[in-house]
Amino acid sequence: MTRFLTATAIIAALLVVLYLPPLAFALAMGAVLLLAWNEFSVLCQKMIVGVAAAPGALLALGVALAFTAGPSTAVVALLFAVPALALATLRDHFADPAGLTAASGAGLAGLAWLAIPIGAQIGMRYEPHGAAWLLFLYAAVAVGDSAAFYGGTKFGKHRLAPSLSPKKSVEGALFGIAGSAIAGGVASQWLPGMTYVTGAGAAAVLGLVGQAGDLIESSLKRTAGQKDSSNLLPGHGGILDRIDAHLPAGAVLYAALRAGWLG
């Protein structure tokens, strides 16, 4: 029941924010990013990697919010954030070369894994029919995730990546991709000019990419010795546990939209 109530609250909040003006969505996603960066920093600390927590969070926020002005502005923000984060990391690890190398890599990974993908979702809200595209993304990932869970529970026999996530199976992954495709086909009807076949194909790709994001976060938690990224969301773990699949999937969808491959 706790898991259901939390999921209901998350969905309700998302639908409200999604159809407010784009800036409101951007600010809400900025808050999500700050919480996610905090969880990421804690996981890094448990792996004895001292990523720059506060400076990294602020720089990541700047990169993500720069997407409100378009990808070109975001690139400029990223070009500023990378050396700034490097300097902050150098300050914290000036007398520790090994720690500096690890922390620098973790900081850059955080920008790539959190700031850019969340910024891509912010940028997507500013695209034509942006709210509908975001609903398409969230539906494809959420349905695929549920299909993977139930398909894997009932039919899973072959482990997908036992060293990263022992419970995930090949059968569950295939169910997940199929679920994403079906959801995308249905959700495509919200988007002008989008066919069922195109929507299903695009969503299948998003589902596959989303599963890769899930495995990346599983690997991070496993290395840190944690089951969940935090206990912020009752019954669901932390923010990273909820957005892990949306991060790469959202970045891929935004890139496809900007390239003119969809819509």
N, C-alpha and C positions, 0 to 999 in steps of 0.2 A: 504493500500500500504506500509506503514511504517513497519508493522509487516512482510509482505512478503519479503521486502528488507533485513530486519534484519535476517530473517530465511535463506534466500539465502546466505548471507554473512557467517553465522555461519556454514552452511553445506559445503560451499566451503573451508573455513578455516580448518574444521575438516578433509575433504578428503585429503587436502594437507599435513597436519601434520601427519595424520594416516599412510601415505605411505613414510614418511621420515624415517631415521634410528630411532630405538626405543628410543634412548636417546633424540632425538628432541621431540618425543611425550611425554616422561616423563617430560621434562622441560616445555612444554606447559601445561600439566596437573598440574604441580606444580604452574604455574601462576594462573590457574583456582582455585586451592585450596586456594591460598592466598586471592584472591578476595572473594571467598565463605566464608572464615573464617572472613573476615572483615564484611561482611553482617551478619553473625551469631553473631558476637560480638555486632553489632549495635542493632540487635533484642533483644539480652540478656540485653543490657543496658536499652532498653525501657521497659523491664520487671523488671527493677531494680535489675538485676543480673550482677555484674561487673566481667565478665569473663576476664582472662588475655589475652589481645588482641595480642600485639606484641610477647611476649614469646610463647603464644599458637600457633600463626601462624607459627613461626619458628620451633617449636617442631613437629607440625602437618606435616609441609613440610618435615622434616627429616624422619618421619615415612613413609610417602608416597613414597619418593624417595628411601628408603631402599628396596622397592619391586623390584627395578632394579636388586638387587643381590639375589632375591628369598625370599620366605615367612619366612624362618628361620632368615635371617638378619632383616627382618621387625619386627619379634617378639622381637629381641634384642633391636631394636630401640624403640619399644613401651614400653618395660620394663624400658628403660632409660627415655622416655618422660613422663610417668605417674608420677613418683616422682618429676621430674624436674618441671612439671607443677604445682604439688601440692605445691612445695616450692615457686614458683612465685606467686601463688594464696595466700599463707599464708602471703607473704610479703605485698600484697595489702590489706589484710583484717585482719591484726594482732590483731586489737582491736575490731573486729566485728564478733563474733562467728556465728551469723545467716547468715551474708553476706558471710562468709567463706564457710559455708556448701553449700549454694546455688551456689556460684561461682565454688566450687570444682566439684559439680555435673555437672554444665554446661560445664566446661572444659573437663571432662571425656567424656561427651556426644558428645562434638565436635570432640574429637579424634575418637570416635567410629562411628560417623555419617558422618564425612568428610574425615579424614586422611586415615582410613583403606579402605573404599570403593573406594576412588580415587586412593589409592595405589594399590588396586586390579586391577583396570583398567590399571595402569602402568605395573603391573606384567603380565597382560594378553598379553600385546604387546610383551613381551619377550617369550611367549609360541610359540610352532610350529603353524603356520598359525594365529599368534596373531592378525594381522590386520583384517583378515576375521572374526575372532571371535568377535572382537570389532564392526565390521559392523553388524554382526548378532545381537549383543546386542542393538545397537543404532536403528536398523530397527525395532526390536520387540517392543521396548519401544515407539518409535516415532509414529509408525503406530497404536499401541494400544492406545496411548494418543489421537490421532486424531479420531479414531473410537469411543472412549468413549465420546468425546466431541459431535460429530455429532449424535451418537446414543442416548445420553442422552438428547440432545436438541430436537430431534424429538419424541422420545418415552418415555423419562423419566417421571415416575409418582411416584415412591417410593423413598424417600430420603435415601441415603446410610448412611451418618453420618452427620445429620443436625447440630450437635453441633460443628463439626470440619470444614465442608465445605458444607454449605447449598445447593449449586447448584448441587452437585454430586448426581447421582441416581444409584439405583441398576441396572436398564436397561443399563445405560451408562457404568457401570463397566463390565457388561456381554459383551456388544459390544466391549469394550476395550480388554478383554481377547481373544475374537474371532479374533479381528484384529491382535493382537500380534501373535496368532497361525498361521494365514494365512501368515503374514510377515515372521515368522520363517520357515514355510514350504518352502517358496520361497528362502529365504536366505540360507537355508541348502544346496542348490545346489552349494554354493561357497566353501563348506567345504568337503574335501575328506572323503568318507565313511559315511557321514551323510545322513540319509534317510529323506524323507519328513515328515513321521509320527513322528520320533524322534525330528526333528527340530520344528515341530508344537507344540509338547508336551512341549519341553523345553522352547520355547518362551511363551507359555501360562503361565507357572510358573513365568517366568520373568515379564510378564505383570501384573500378580496378585501381585507379590512382589513390582513392581514399583508403583502400585496404593497405596500400603501401605506407600511407601516413600512420595508420593504426599500428603497423608493425614497427615503425620507427619509434613511436612513443613507447610501445611495449619493451623495445630494446633498452631505451633510456631508463625506464622504471626498473627493469630487471637488473641493469648494471648498478643502479642506485640502491637496490634491495627493497623496493617499495611495491606494494600491490596497486595503489592508486597514486595519482599525482598530488592529491590532498584529500581532505574530507569536507571540502567547502559545500558540495552539493549532496545532500543526504540521499543515499541509495545509488548515487552515480559517480562518486569519487570527486575529482577536481575538475577545473576548467579544461585542462589539457585532455582529460579523459573524454570530454564531450566534443572537443573541436579537433581532435587529432586527425580524423579523416577529412574534415572540411578544409583544413589548411592547404594541402597540395591540390585537392580537387577544385577549390575556389580559385587558386592561382592559374590552373590550367584553363578553367572556363573563362576567366577574365582575359587571358592571353588569346584564346580562340575568338572572343568577341572583338577584341581590339584588332585582330588580324583579319576580321571580316569573314571568318569561316562559318559563323552562325549568325543568323539574324541580320 
